[in-house]
């Protein structure tokens, strides 16, 4: 069975986290076996708009060897997203997944903690494209080659522009850890075809 670690930082956008959880969960039920394990820096994560989430495990307790991929949803600065997303424990986690060559998928500003960790330097990526491109400017400040596309894949890393891409990113991650056939099957089962 494949296992995906879903990172839940303070201020996480619940829709983006839910897209990963739902697509991978559907696969676990109707396709190839996939289990999602949520991890946070706190025993209770306060997401965007104040939603309270109880992660399955705490970040210091994560054994990366047990996981096949990392999923990183974005979040809102006004709800404290970057306080945890830019922390050293998160950066170390991301670096470790990169060192092992495991897939890392992010949605929207989830690309920024990846860039903060250093793994995107001199690589192609994208992030949130609205609000005069402020987030893309931040991404570029980390030495990233910013691409104006909805979803950008550079080797093992997937980045995207906005919550609107969440389901497609989740399906791309599913294809990478299982198969294109399984991802297409789940897409169809969920009514996206």
Secondary structure, DSSP 8 states (H G I E B T S, - for coil): -EEEEEE--TTB-HHHHHHHHHHHHHHHHHSS-EEEEEEESSSSEE-GGG-EE--SEEGGG--GGG-SEEEE--B-GGGTHHHHHTSHHHHHHHHHHHHTT-EEEE-TTHHHHHHHHTTTTTSEE-----GGGHHHHHHHHTT-EE--SSEEEETTEEEESSGGGHHHHHHHHHHHHS-HHHHHHHHHHTT--
